[in-house]
Amino acid sequence: MHAFDVVGVHRIGLEVYAFNPRAQRVYEKCGFRMEGRRRDALYWDGEWIDAIMMGLLAADPRSTMT
């Protein structure tokens, strides 16, 4: 991955909202792991939504997705 191999980044992090499980599955297929949950992080359409924090380290196994 360019960020790790060329740029030298150690960690990439992202946040996905709990109402988007499809995106979470895509990130997991790319190698990201769930690291935590921020409860009630977003007030959306009349309800509170959790934010799921995900991360990928340079030392983690790489995905075969290109």
Secondary structure, DSSP 8 states (H G I E B T S, - for coil): -HIIIII---EEEEEEETT-HHHHHHHHHTT-EEEEEEEEEEEETTEEEEEEEEEEETTS---S--
